[in-house]
Amino acid sequence: MLRIKGSALEKIITQAERDYPYETCGLLLGKIDGDVRTVFGAFETPNVNPDRKNDRYEIAPEDYLKAEEKARQFGLEIVGVYHSHPDHPDRPSKFDEERAFEGFSYIILSVSKGKVVSYKSWELFEEKFRQEDIYVFG
């Protein structure tokens, strides 16, 4: 299950709409308690994919390290990743699944004509994605 602070979700939605028609991306900062990941903040990262920003995202290692440092400053950790799918559904692609890690939440936002129309969260379990419940708080 993913719990996410409303302000963090709004930041992610704004970023996805701003970056359309390209995939946007970033990291989810929060805490893990058992099988519940609670997100308190979203750390925006540039999409550094050199060739296919419209249908692939890539987070640079140095941006990941910056997010880890920011999380540590607040007593948090990286608990997941978010990215958008411009003009495609909010479900993971094969590419997404191949690059995912167990223990993280993956929010995918479907953006149509510059507006987020839906979003879902996914977790990798036994090398396959399964949808997880999202609870927005605060």
Chimera marker file (.cmm) of the C-alpha trace (Angstrom):
<marker_set name="trace">
<marker id="1" x="0.000" y="0.000" z="0.000" r="1" g="1" b="0" radius="0.5"/>
<marker id="2" x="1.148" y="3.523" z="-0.771" r="1" g="1" b="0" radius="0.5"/>
<marker id="3" x="0.208" y="6.495" z="1.373" r="1" g="1" b="0" radius="0.5"/>
<marker id="4" x="1.073" y="9.853" z="-0.163" r="1" g="1" b="0" radius="0.5"/>
<marker id="5" x="0.774" y="13.376" z="1.154" r="1" g="1" b="0" radius="0.5"/>
<marker id="6" x="-1.600" y="15.415" z="-1.012" r="1" g="1" b="0" radius="0.5"/>
<marker id="7" x="0.954" y="18.200" z="-1.579" r="1" g="1" b="0" radius="0.5"/>
<marker id="8" x="3.506" y="15.677" z="-2.891" r="1" g="1" b="0" radius="0.5"/>
<marker id="9" x="0.952" y="14.222" z="-5.293" r="1" g="1" b="0" radius="0.5"/>
<marker id="10" x="0.002" y="17.712" z="-6.518" r="1" g="1" b="0" radius="0.5"/>
<marker id="11" x="3.674" y="18.488" z="-7.164" r="1" g="1" b="0" radius="0.5"/>
<marker id="12" x="4.028" y="15.295" z="-9.213" r="1" g="1" b="0" radius="0.5"/>
<marker id="13" x="0.877" y="16.055" z="-11.247" r="1" g="1" b="0" radius="0.5"/>
<marker id="14" x="2.024" y="19.630" z="-11.942" r="1" g="1" b="0" radius="0.5"/>
<marker id="15" x="5.428" y="18.377" z="-13.075" r="1" g="1" b="0" radius="0.5"/>
<marker id="16" x="3.904" y="15.726" z="-15.378" r="1" g="1" b="0" radius="0.5"/>
<marker id="17" x="1.660" y="18.295" z="-17.037" r="1" g="1" b="0" radius="0.5"/>
<marker id="18" x="4.505" y="20.798" z="-17.390" r="1" g="1" b="0" radius="0.5"/>
<marker id="19" x="6.856" y="18.263" z="-19.018" r="1" g="1" b="0" radius="0.5"/>
<marker id="20" x="4.307" y="16.897" z="-21.500" r="1" g="1" b="0" radius="0.5"/>
<marker id="21" x="4.813" y="15.588" z="-24.235" r="1" g="1" b="0" radius="0.5"/>
<marker id="22" x="7.909" y="14.089" z="-22.607" r="1" g="1" b="0" radius="0.5"/>
<marker id="23" x="8.091" y="11.623" z="-19.741" r="1" g="1" b="0" radius="0.5"/>
<marker id="24" x="8.744" y="13.297" z="-16.427" r="1" g="1" b="0" radius="0.5"/>
<marker id="25" x="10.360" y="11.518" z="-13.501" r="1" g="1" b="0" radius="0.5"/>
<marker id="26" x="11.443" y="11.765" z="-9.908" r="1" g="1" b="0" radius="0.5"/>
<marker id="27" x="11.824" y="9.965" z="-6.610" r="1" g="1" b="0" radius="0.5"/>
<marker id="28" x="9.421" y="9.443" z="-3.720" r="1" g="1" b="0" radius="0.5"/>
<marker id="29" x="10.770" y="10.371" z="-0.291" r="1" g="1" b="0" radius="0.5"/>
<marker id="30" x="9.217" y="8.828" z="2.780" r="1" g="1" b="0" radius="0.5"/>
<marker id="31" x="9.245" y="5.987" z="5.257" r="1" g="1" b="0" radius="0.5"/>
<marker id="32" x="8.576" y="2.270" z="5.072" r="1" g="1" b="0" radius="0.5"/>
<marker id="33" x="6.606" y="0.509" z="7.798" r="1" g="1" b="0" radius="0.5"/>
<marker id="34" x="6.075" y="-3.148" z="6.956" r="1" g="1" b="0" radius="0.5"/>
<marker id="35" x="4.371" y="-3.290" z="3.584" r="1" g="1" b="0" radius="0.5"/>
<marker id="36" x="3.208" y="0.347" z="3.733" r="1" g="1" b="0" radius="0.5"/>
<marker id="37" x="5.271" y="3.045" z="2.059" r="1" g="1" b="0" radius="0.5"/>
<marker id="38" x="4.376" y="6.587" z="3.187" r="1" g="1" b="0" radius="0.5"/>
<marker id="39" x="5.454" y="9.438" z="0.911" r="1" g="1" b="0" radius="0.5"/>
<marker id="40" x="6.000" y="12.880" z="2.407" r="1" g="1" b="0" radius="0.5"/>
<marker id="41" x="7.783" y="14.497" z="-0.538" r="1" g="1" b="0" radius="0.5"/>
<marker id="42" x="8.552" y="14.238" z="-4.238" r="1" g="1" b="0" radius="0.5"/>
<marker id="43" x="12.086" y="14.915" z="-5.463" r="1" g="1" b="0" radius="0.5"/>
<marker id="44" x="12.013" y="16.091" z="-9.068" r="1" g="1" b="0" radius="0.5"/>
<marker id="45" x="14.799" y="14.807" z="-11.307" r="1" g="1" b="0" radius="0.5"/>
<marker id="46" x="15.478" y="15.627" z="-14.940" r="1" g="1" b="0" radius="0.5"/>
<marker id="47" x="14.774" y="12.954" z="-17.519" r="1" g="1" b="0" radius="0.5"/>
<marker id="48" x="18.279" y="12.382" z="-18.870" r="1" g="1" b="0" radius="0.5"/>
<marker id="49" x="17.330" y="9.810" z="-21.503" r="1" g="1" b="0" radius="0.5"/>
<marker id="50" x="19.304" y="11.048" z="-24.495" r="1" g="1" b="0" radius="0.5"/>
<marker id="51" x="17.147" y="9.633" z="-27.290" r="1" g="1" b="0" radius="0.5"/>
<marker id="52" x="13.591" y="8.738" z="-26.281" r="1" g="1" b="0" radius="0.5"/>
<marker id="53" x="12.262" y="11.254" z="-23.741" r="1" g="1" b="0" radius="0.5"/>
<marker id="54" x="8.775" y="10.863" z="-25.182" r="1" g="1" b="0" radius="0.5"/>
<marker id="55" x="8.528" y="7.198" z="-24.086" r="1" g="1" b="0" radius="0.5"/>
<marker id="56" x="11.460" y="6.465" z="-21.755" r="1" g="1" b="0" radius="0.5"/>
<marker id="57" x="12.796" y="8.052" z="-18.599" r="1" g="1" b="0" radius="0.5"/>
<marker id="58" x="16.185" y="7.836" z="-17.015" r="1" g="1" b="0" radius="0.5"/>
<marker id="59" x="17.377" y="9.219" z="-13.685" r="1" g="1" b="0" radius="0.5"/>
<marker id="60" x="21.070" y="10.122" z="-13.477" r="1" g="1" b="0" radius="0.5"/>
<marker id="61" x="23.033" y="8.486" z="-10.640" r="1" g="1" b="0" radius="0.5"/>
<marker id="62" x="24.067" y="11.904" z="-9.298" r="1" g="1" b="0" radius="0.5"/>
<marker id="63" x="20.401" y="12.948" z="-9.064" r="1" g="1" b="0" radius="0.5"/>
<marker id="64" x="19.609" y="9.748" z="-7.177" r="1" g="1" b="0" radius="0.5"/>
<marker id="65" x="22.408" y="10.601" z="-4.731" r="1" g="1" b="0" radius="0.5"/>
<marker id="66" x="21.051" y="14.149" z="-4.322" r="1" g="1" b="0" radius="0.5"/>
<marker id="67" x="17.625" y="12.690" z="-3.509" r="1" g="1" b="0" radius="0.5"/>
<marker id="68" x="19.145" y="10.327" z="-0.951" r="1" g="1" b="0" radius="0.5"/>
<marker id="69" x="20.911" y="13.265" z="0.723" r="1" g="1" b="0" radius="0.5"/>
<marker id="70" x="17.718" y="15.362" z="0.772" r="1" g="1" b="0" radius="0.5"/>
<marker id="71" x="15.786" y="12.430" z="2.255" r="1" g="1" b="0" radius="0.5"/>
<marker id="72" x="18.426" y="11.939" z="4.960" r="1" g="1" b="0" radius="0.5"/>
<marker id="73" x="18.172" y="15.621" z="5.933" r="1" g="1" b="0" radius="0.5"/>
<marker id="74" x="14.530" y="14.990" z="6.859" r="1" g="1" b="0" radius="0.5"/>
<marker id="75" x="15.005" y="11.532" z="8.374" r="1" g="1" b="0" radius="0.5"/>
<marker id="76" x="13.451" y="9.890" z="5.312" r="1" g="1" b="0" radius="0.5"/>
<marker id="77" x="14.525" y="7.485" z="2.575" r="1" g="1" b="0" radius="0.5"/>
<marker id="78" x="13.756" y="6.861" z="-1.068" r="1" g="1" b="0" radius="0.5"/>
<marker id="79" x="10.659" y="4.643" z="-1.175" r="1" g="1" b="0" radius="0.5"/>
<marker id="80" x="9.822" y="4.760" z="-4.863" r="1" g="1" b="0" radius="0.5"/>
<marker id="81" x="9.888" y="6.338" z="-8.280" r="1" g="1" b="0" radius="0.5"/>
<marker id="82" x="7.339" y="8.250" z="-10.320" r="1" g="1" b="0" radius="0.5"/>
<marker id="83" x="7.111" y="8.933" z="-14.009" r="1" g="1" b="0" radius="0.5"/>
<marker id="84" x="4.547" y="9.846" z="-16.623" r="1" g="1" b="0" radius="0.5"/>
<marker id="85" x="3.258" y="8.128" z="-19.741" r="1" g="1" b="0" radius="0.5"/>
<marker id="86" x="2.397" y="10.807" z="-22.312" r="1" g="1" b="0" radius="0.5"/>
<marker id="87" x="-0.692" y="9.730" z="-24.272" r="1" g="1" b="0" radius="0.5"/>
<marker id="88" x="-0.479" y="6.192" z="-22.870" r="1" g="1" b="0" radius="0.5"/>
<marker id="89" x="-2.144" y="4.322" z="-19.994" r="1" g="1" b="0" radius="0.5"/>
<marker id="90" x="-0.914" y="4.452" z="-16.398" r="1" g="1" b="0" radius="0.5"/>
<marker id="91" x="0.304" y="0.877" z="-16.405" r="1" g="1" b="0" radius="0.5"/>
<marker id="92" x="3.937" y="-0.256" z="-16.549" r="1" g="1" b="0" radius="0.5"/>
<marker id="93" x="5.616" y="-1.117" z="-19.808" r="1" g="1" b="0" radius="0.5"/>
<marker id="94" x="7.931" y="-4.088" z="-20.235" r="1" g="1" b="0" radius="0.5"/>
<marker id="95" x="10.790" y="-1.565" z="-20.107" r="1" g="1" b="0" radius="0.5"/>
<marker id="96" x="9.482" y="-0.264" z="-16.743" r="1" g="1" b="0" radius="0.5"/>
<marker id="97" x="9.258" y="-3.789" z="-15.353" r="1" g="1" b="0" radius="0.5"/>
<marker id="98" x="12.786" y="-4.708" z="-16.460" r="1" g="1" b="0" radius="0.5"/>
<marker id="99" x="14.269" y="-1.710" z="-14.605" r="1" g="1" b="0" radius="0.5"/>
<marker id="100" x="12.236" y="-1.917" z="-11.385" r="1" g="1" b="0" radius="0.5"/>
<marker id="101" x="13.349" y="-2.973" z="-7.904" r="1" g="1" b="0" radius="0.5"/>
<marker id="102" x="11.339" y="-4.903" z="-5.342" r="1" g="1" b="0" radius="0.5"/>
<marker id="103" x="10.460" y="-2.871" z="-2.264" r="1" g="1" b="0" radius="0.5"/>
<marker id="104" x="9.734" y="0.370" z="-4.161" r="1" g="1" b="0" radius="0.5"/>
<marker id="105" x="6.442" y="1.928" z="-5.221" r="1" g="1" b="0" radius="0.5"/>
<marker id="106" x="6.156" y="3.122" z="-8.817" r="1" g="1" b="0" radius="0.5"/>
<marker id="107" x="3.587" y="5.824" z="-9.531" r="1" g="1" b="0" radius="0.5"/>
<marker id="108" x="2.740" y="6.109" z="-13.216" r="1" g="1" b="0" radius="0.5"/>
<marker id="109" x="0.648" y="9.016" z="-14.463" r="1" g="1" b="0" radius="0.5"/>
<marker id="110" x="-1.245" y="8.956" z="-17.745" r="1" g="1" b="0" radius="0.5"/>
<marker id="111" x="-1.062" y="12.389" z="-19.385" r="1" g="1" b="0" radius="0.5"/>
<marker id="112" x="-3.376" y="13.119" z="-22.301" r="1" g="1" b="0" radius="0.5"/>
<marker id="113" x="-3.106" y="16.377" z="-24.243" r="1" g="1" b="0" radius="0.5"/>
<marker id="114" x="-1.120" y="17.939" z="-21.404" r="1" g="1" b="0" radius="0.5"/>
<marker id="115" x="-3.448" y="16.938" z="-18.542" r="1" g="1" b="0" radius="0.5"/>
<marker id="116" x="-3.077" y="14.099" z="-16.064" r="1" g="1" b="0" radius="0.5"/>
<marker id="117" x="-6.133" y="11.907" z="-16.577" r="1" g="1" b="0" radius="0.5"/>
<marker id="118" x="-5.245" y="9.081" z="-14.190" r="1" g="1" b="0" radius="0.5"/>
<marker id="119" x="-2.495" y="7.615" z="-12.054" r="1" g="1" b="0" radius="0.5"/>
<marker id="120" x="-1.795" y="4.298" z="-10.377" r="1" g="1" b="0" radius="0.5"/>
<marker id="121" x="0.887" y="2.887" z="-8.153" r="1" g="1" b="0" radius="0.5"/>
<marker id="122" x="2.643" y="-0.393" z="-8.770" r="1" g="1" b="0" radius="0.5"/>
<marker id="123" x="5.041" y="-2.611" z="-6.862" r="1" g="1" b="0" radius="0.5"/>
<marker id="124" x="7.306" y="-5.340" z="-8.165" r="1" g="1" b="0" radius="0.5"/>
<marker id="125" x="6.546" y="-8.717" z="-6.647" r="1" g="1" b="0" radius="0.5"/>
<marker id="126" x="8.298" y="-11.890" z="-7.826" r="1" g="1" b="0" radius="0.5"/>
<marker id="127" x="9.555" y="-10.031" z="-10.918" r="1" g="1" b="0" radius="0.5"/>
<marker id="128" x="6.049" y="-8.878" z="-11.954" r="1" g="1" b="0" radius="0.5"/>
<marker id="129" x="4.239" y="-5.626" z="-11.303" r="1" g="1" b="0" radius="0.5"/>
<marker id="130" x="1.050" y="-5.620" z="-9.308" r="1" g="1" b="0" radius="0.5"/>
<marker id="131" x="-1.134" y="-2.612" z="-8.653" r="1" g="1" b="0" radius="0.5"/>
<marker id="132" x="-1.186" y="-1.282" z="-5.101" r="1" g="1" b="0" radius="0.5"/>
<marker id="133" x="-3.755" y="0.820" z="-3.298" r="1" g="1" b="0" radius="0.5"/>
<marker id="134" x="-3.085" y="4.558" z="-2.953" r="1" g="1" b="0" radius="0.5"/>
<marker id="135" x="-4.278" y="6.556" z="0.032" r="1" g="1" b="0" radius="0.5"/>
<marker id="136" x="-3.874" y="10.358" z="-0.163" r="1" g="1" b="0" radius="0.5"/>
<marker id="137" x="-3.582" y="12.159" z="3.179" r="1" g="1" b="0" radius="0.5"/>
<marker id="138" x="-2.985" y="15.633" z="4.595" r="1" g="1" b="0" radius="0.5"/>
<link id1="1" id2="2" r="1" g="1" b="0" radius="0.2"/>
<link id1="2" id2="3" r="1" g="1" b="0" radius="0.2"/>
<link id1="3" id2="4" r="1" g="1" b="0" radius="0.2"/>
<link id1="4" id2="5" r="1" g="1" b="0" radius="0.2"/>
<link id1="5" id2="6" r="1" g="1" b="0" radius="0.2"/>
<link id1="6" id2="7" r="1" g="1" b="0" radius="0.2"/>
<link id1="7" id2="8" r="1" g="1" b="0" radius="0.2"/>
<link id1="8" id2="9" r="1" g="1" b="0" radius="0.2"/>
<link id1="9" id2="10" r="1" g="1" b="0" radius="0.2"/>
<link id1="10" id2="11" r="1" g="1" b="0" radius="0.2"/>
<link id1="11" id2="12" r="1" g="1" b="0" radius="0.2"/>
<link id1="12" id2="13" r="1" g="1" b="0" radius="0.2"/>
<link id1="13" id2="14" r="1" g="1" b="0" radius="0.2"/>
<link id1="14" id2="15" r="1" g="1" b="0" radius="0.2"/>
<link id1="15" id2="16" r="1" g="1" b="0" radius="0.2"/>
<link id1="16" id2="17" r="1" g="1" b="0" radius="0.2"/>
<link id1="17" id2="18" r="1" g="1" b="0" radius="0.2"/>
<link id1="18" id2="19" r="1" g="1" b="0" radius="0.2"/>
<link id1="19" id2="20" r="1" g="1" b="0" radius="0.2"/>
<link id1="20" id2="21" r="1" g="1" b="0" radius="0.2"/>
<link id1="21" id2="22" r="1" g="1" b="0" radius="0.2"/>
<link id1="22" id2="23" r="1" g="1" b="0" radius="0.2"/>
<link id1="23" id2="24" r="1" g="1" b="0" radius="0.2"/>
<link id1="24" id2="25" r="1" g="1" b="0" radius="0.2"/>
<link id1="25" id2="26" r="1" g="1" b="0" radius="0.2"/>
<link id1="26" id2="27" r="1" g="1" b="0" radius="0.2"/>
<link id1="27" id2="28" r="1" g="1" b="0" radius="0.2"/>
<link id1="28" id2="29" r="1" g="1" b="0" radius="0.2"/>
<link id1="29" id2="30" r="1" g="1" b="0" radius="0.2"/>
<link id1="30" id2="31" r="1" g="1" b="0" radius="0.2"/>
<link id1="31" id2="32" r="1" g="1" b="0" radius="0.2"/>
<link id1="32" id2="33" r="1" g="1" b="0" radius="0.2"/>
<link id1="33" id2="34" r="1" g="1" b="0" radius="0.2"/>
<link id1="34" id2="35" r="1" g="1" b="0" radius="0.2"/>
<link id1="35" id2="36" r="1" g="1" b="0" radius="0.2"/>
<link id1="36" id2="37" r="1" g="1" b="0" radius="0.2"/>
<link id1="37" id2="38" r="1" g="1" b="0" radius="0.2"/>
<link id1="38" id2="39" r="1" g="1" b="0" radius="0.2"/>
<link id1="39" id2="40" r="1" g="1" b="0" radius="0.2"/>
<link id1="40" id2="41" r="1" g="1" b="0" radius="0.2"/>
<link id1="41" id2="42" r="1" g="1" b="0" radius="0.2"/>
<link id1="42" id2="43" r="1" g="1" b="0" radius="0.2"/>
<link id1="43" id2="44" r="1" g="1" b="0" radius="0.2"/>
<link id1="44" id2="45" r="1" g="1" b="0" radius="0.2"/>
<link id1="45" id2="46" r="1" g="1" b="0" radius="0.2"/>
<link id1="46" id2="47" r="1" g="1" b="0" radius="0.2"/>
<link id1="47" id2="48" r="1" g="1" b="0" radius="0.2"/>
<link id1="48" id2="49" r="1" g="1" b="0" radius="0.2"/>
<link id1="49" id2="50" r="1" g="1" b="0" radius="0.2"/>
<link id1="50" id2="51" r="1" g="1" b="0" radius="0.2"/>
<link id1="51" id2="52" r="1" g="1" b="0" radius="0.2"/>
<link id1="52" id2="53" r="1" g="1" b="0" radius="0.2"/>
<link id1="53" id2="54" r="1" g="1" b="0" radius="0.2"/>
<link id1="54" id2="55" r="1" g="1" b="0" radius="0.2"/>
<link id1="55" id2="56" r="1" g="1" b="0" radius="0.2"/>
<link id1="56" id2="57" r="1" g="1" b="0" radius="0.2"/>
<link id1="57" id2="58" r="1" g="1" b="0" radius="0.2"/>
<link id1="58" id2="59" r="1" g="1" b="0" radius="0.2"/>
<link id1="59" id2="60" r="1" g="1" b="0" radius="0.2"/>
<link id1="60" id2="61" r="1" g="1" b="0" radius="0.2"/>
<link id1="61" id2="62" r="1" g="1" b="0" radius="0.2"/>
<link id1="62" id2="63" r="1" g="1" b="0" radius="0.2"/>
<link id1="63" id2="64" r="1" g="1" b="0" radius="0.2"/>
<link id1="64" id2="65" r="1" g="1" b="0" radius="0.2"/>
<link id1="65" id2="66" r="1" g="1" b="0" radius="0.2"/>
<link id1="66" id2="67" r="1" g="1" b="0" radius="0.2"/>
<link id1="67" id2="68" r="1" g="1" b="0" radius="0.2"/>
<link id1="68" id2="69" r="1" g="1" b="0" radius="0.2"/>
<link id1="69" id2="70" r="1" g="1" b="0" radius="0.2"/>
<link id1="70" id2="71" r="1" g="1" b="0" radius="0.2"/>
<link id1="71" id2="72" r="1" g="1" b="0" radius="0.2"/>
<link id1="72" id2="73" r="1" g="1" b="0" radius="0.2"/>
<link id1="73" id2="74" r="1" g="1" b="0" radius="0.2"/>
<link id1="74" id2="75" r="1" g="1" b="0" radius="0.2"/>
<link id1="75" id2="76" r="1" g="1" b="0" radius="0.2"/>
<link id1="76" id2="77" r="1" g="1" b="0" radius="0.2"/>
<link id1="77" id2="78" r="1" g="1" b="0" radius="0.2"/>
<link id1="78" id2="79" r="1" g="1" b="0" radius="0.2"/>
<link id1="79" id2="80" r="1" g="1" b="0" radius="0.2"/>
<link id1="80" id2="81" r="1" g="1" b="0" radius="0.2"/>
<link id1="81" id2="82" r="1" g="1" b="0" radius="0.2"/>
<link id1="82" id2="83" r="1" g="1" b="0" radius="0.2"/>
<link id1="83" id2="84" r="1" g="1" b="0" radius="0.2"/>
<link id1="84" id2="85" r="1" g="1" b="0" radius="0.2"/>
<link id1="85" id2="86" r="1" g="1" b="0" radius="0.2"/>
<link id1="86" id2="87" r="1" g="1" b="0" radius="0.2"/>
<link id1="87" id2="88" r="1" g="1" b="0" radius="0.2"/>
<link id1="88" id2="89" r="1" g="1" b="0" radius="0.2"/>
<link id1="89" id2="90" r="1" g="1" b="0" radius="0.2"/>
<link id1="90" id2="91" r="1" g="1" b="0" radius="0.2"/>
<link id1="91" id2="92" r="1" g="1" b="0" radius="0.2"/>
<link id1="92" id2="93" r="1" g="1" b="0" radius="0.2"/>
<link id1="93" id2="94" r="1" g="1" b="0" radius="0.2"/>
<link id1="94" id2="95" r="1" g="1" b="0" radius="0.2"/>
<link id1="95" id2="96" r="1" g="1" b="0" radius="0.2"/>
<link id1="96" id2="97" r="1" g="1" b="0" radius="0.2"/>
<link id1="97" id2="98" r="1" g="1" b="0" radius="0.2"/>
<link id1="98" id2="99" r="1" g="1" b="0" radius="0.2"/>
<link id1="99" id2="100" r="1" g="1" b="0" radius="0.2"/>
<link id1="100" id2="101" r="1" g="1" b="0" radius="0.2"/>
<link id1="101" id2="102" r="1" g="1" b="0" radius="0.2"/>
<link id1="102" id2="103" r="1" g="1" b="0" radius="0.2"/>
<link id1="103" id2="104" r="1" g="1" b="0" radius="0.2"/>
<link id1="104" id2="105" r="1" g="1" b="0" radius="0.2"/>
<link id1="105" id2="106" r="1" g="1" b="0" radius="0.2"/>
<link id1="106" id2="107" r="1" g="1" b="0" radius="0.2"/>
<link id1="107" id2="108" r="1" g="1" b="0" radius="0.2"/>
<link id1="108" id2="109" r="1" g="1" b="0" radius="0.2"/>
<link id1="109" id2="110" r="1" g="1" b="0" radius="0.2"/>
<link id1="110" id2="111" r="1" g="1" b="0" radius="0.2"/>
<link id1="111" id2="112" r="1" g="1" b="0" radius="0.2"/>
<link id1="112" id2="113" r="1" g="1" b="0" radius="0.2"/>
<link id1="113" id2="114" r="1" g="1" b="0" radius="0.2"/>
<link id1="114" id2="115" r="1" g="1" b="0" radius="0.2"/>
<link id1="115" id2="116" r="1" g="1" b="0" radius="0.2"/>
<link id1="116" id2="117" r="1" g="1" b="0" radius="0.2"/>
<link id1="117" id2="118" r="1" g="1" b="0" radius="0.2"/>
<link id1="118" id2="119" r="1" g="1" b="0" radius="0.2"/>
<link id1="119" id2="120" r="1" g="1" b="0" radius="0.2"/>
<link id1="120" id2="121" r="1" g="1" b="0" radius="0.2"/>
<link id1="121" id2="122" r="1" g="1" b="0" radius="0.2"/>
<link id1="122" id2="123" r="1" g="1" b="0" radius="0.2"/>
<link id1="123" id2="124" r="1" g="1" b="0" radius="0.2"/>
<link id1="124" id2="125" r="1" g="1" b="0" radius="0.2"/>
<link id1="125" id2="126" r="1" g="1" b="0" radius="0.2"/>
<link id1="126" id2="127" r="1" g="1" b="0" radius="0.2"/>
<link id1="127" id2="128" r="1" g="1" b="0" radius="0.2"/>
<link id1="128" id2="129" r="1" g="1" b="0" radius="0.2"/>
<link id1="129" id2="130" r="1" g="1" b="0" radius="0.2"/>
<link id1="130" id2="131" r="1" g="1" b="0" radius="0.2"/>
<link id1="131" id2="132" r="1" g="1" b="0" radius="0.2"/>
<link id1="132" id2="133" r="1" g="1" b="0" radius="0.2"/>
<link id1="133" id2="134" r="1" g="1" b="0" radius="0.2"/>
<link id1="134" id2="135" r="1" g="1" b="0" radius="0.2"/>
<link id1="135" id2="136" r="1" g="1" b="0" radius="0.2"/>
<link id1="136" id2="137" r="1" g="1" b="0" radius="0.2"/>
<link id1="137" id2="138" r="1" g="1" b="0" radius="0.2"/>
</marker_set>
